[in-house]
Amino acid sequence: KPTLYARGGFISEKTMDEDRAGPVATLEGRWNVYRGGRDELARQLSDSELKSVNLELAARIQILKFEVQTLFYQSLAAAQKKTLLREELASNELQRKVARKRAASGVATGADELEFDLRGQEIQSMLKTLESEEQKNLISLKNVVRIPLTDSVTVKGEFPKIESNSSSIDVGSNPSLLKLQNNLEILAQEKTRINLAYKPEVDAFANVGKIYPTETLKKIESVIGIIVSIPLYDGFQQRSAQELSRLAQERAQIDFQKVQSDIAALVQAIEVERKEIELLRDINEKRLSYAQKYLKVTAQEYDRGVKNSPDVVGALEHLFASRMRRIDLALQSVVLSSKRLSLSNVNGI
């Protein structure tokens, strides 16, 4: 854009013909008529740099969102496991009372009741561990989302149902990858800027006022002109700058290809893990069905004196271990789904 300045001061000049001193005061205007396209390129560079900052912000939000989801579902899993352990503790206590009645009637010994006592203590220990794990997850969650640590937070909800059929992951909109692509564009623009820096410049200018220090301030003087500047020699600075720009582009291209390769490998790993979780889920559901039948039969045979207390304890462990495993697989599945969605930069769960 054209510029306009008010300038004033005191000047002392000595020339071959005369010495003169006095105040000066002018209005000075200047307009860059032609700068080899550098102004437009500067605007493009500014837009590209702003885009890079926004992509960096999007990438950080993406990481933060995945971290929050992971911590939330880990806390949810711990809460559900605590509920299961309390149910197992209640079932164990029920069987312990049965063992006491059997011992009182002479059908079994006091060792049966001790077996259930031992298992009850193990469950209590597991509950304490889960409570500690849940508290640590909540502390991390509050820290990430900037909730005061003194505030009380309760995690409630259910694990979402994840579709078993996988769709392809479109990583084309991944902000980290887009940022690297944008950086390549910025480097290309920088290379163009280096070349444009050595284009001719045409400037128009005008000065109106008291330009030279004369004796009076009454005389109005003016200067109007056009200046053409053509760079001729810069000591090979342009060549050096171009070489540095070329090397920067090559390095950025390598970084881009590496990240692209890493993301592609991660996509494949996610698909392998997804299939593994589906298989393990099917296996665990069958195991859970068998464990339920096994506990029912074992409890009946224990009442008849065919089975012993370790058999009942073992049957309870099988059942609740399968139910615990169901929660673990649900947690793995939802975290994996969040990771898949974060790679494609769409709204997560």
Beta strands, then each sheet from edge to edge (+ up, - down):
strand 1: 3-14
strand 2: 19-34
strand 3: 201-210
strand 4: 221-229
sheet 1: 1+ 2- 3+ 4-
end
